[in-house]
Amino acid sequence: MASGPGRAFAGTFDLQHNLVRQLDHDSEPVPVEGPGDRFIAGLLNEADFAQTRGEIELARDGLKTFDHLSYLQGHLTPVFFGSALRNFGVRDVIDALKTFAPPPQGLQAVSRAVDAREEKMTGFVFKIQANMDPNHRDRIAFLRICSGKLTRGMKAKLVRTGKNISLNAPQFFFAQDRQLAEEAYAGDVVGIPNHGTLRIGDTLTEGEDLIFRGVPSFAPEILRRVKTSDAMKAKKLREALGQMAEEGVVQLFLPNDGSGAIAGVVGALQLDVLAERLGAEYGLSVSFETSRFEFARWIGAKNPAEQDRFIQAHPASMARDLDGAPVFMAASAFDLKYEQDRWPEIVFTDIKDYQKSNS
């Protein structure tokens, strides 16, 4: 808890251990007997001391006592005050993580459970970020190490394709700074530079065919065609939309009839983000046009022949997503329900698993 408001701020008070850490003093915290200790009184004027003492006593009486089990179960969260810019209170957070945070946990794959203590490296991509360095048009896949040890320069199997890739420049990120990761262990997150090889949900292993349970992709609520006023930049727009879709900024649907790509988003704010990034990172000025479609649903069937028959029967309403999965585009809720009733063997779904689609 902070001791003193505004300009009178003098440090923090540890409610659990009765410790005071002084502002601008990178030293060990001072043990005190309680909120009325003379040491605290010496840091504040009389009015601020009385107010701070009352607030500490109120917090102690009103807040729940820290319970480690509740913390591990996600019911309770300790709160720390500090400033990374002034290097104040940072050590308290690090010490608490060391003391209370659980070790890396295992993860369930489709075929088996993977223990974090296993020797062989496994990991999955949970995020893609393009243009983190605009000067180099870089593309970073963020990999969560699930077991074993990742070593710079090692080869890992990309399960989706069955091919090996070299991890020559894995990176750790610290705010705006980055450094090469010579080694990384279970629980670490590393950035893997690549040029479109890795996608969200991809699994990397030392040879085993593992697929971790997926990150869901939800059907968009808004469908729009993306247009650029310069016809000469149509190809560049398609490439940029593909990269944005790989990041998860939007979903991209490519109609089977060859018409323009359709971008799908969950909320209108995503369209603003898309337009801003296309302008800032790719120099593309775009506009959005209403699509005749209102719903997008991934389709599947136990009988592949029945799925092919459905696709052939709807040439103007079928599209493929970024992974090539078939998507039925419906003009209205009535049309969607009508087709569902006509084709009982076809499964229409509004949620797709990244890993399942990539496997």
Order of alpha helices (4+ residues) and beta strands (2+ residues): beta-beta-beta-beta-alpha-alpha-alpha-alpha-beta-beta-beta-beta-beta-beta-beta-beta-beta-beta-beta-beta-beta-beta-alpha-beta-beta-alpha-beta-beta-alpha-beta-beta-alpha-beta-beta-alpha
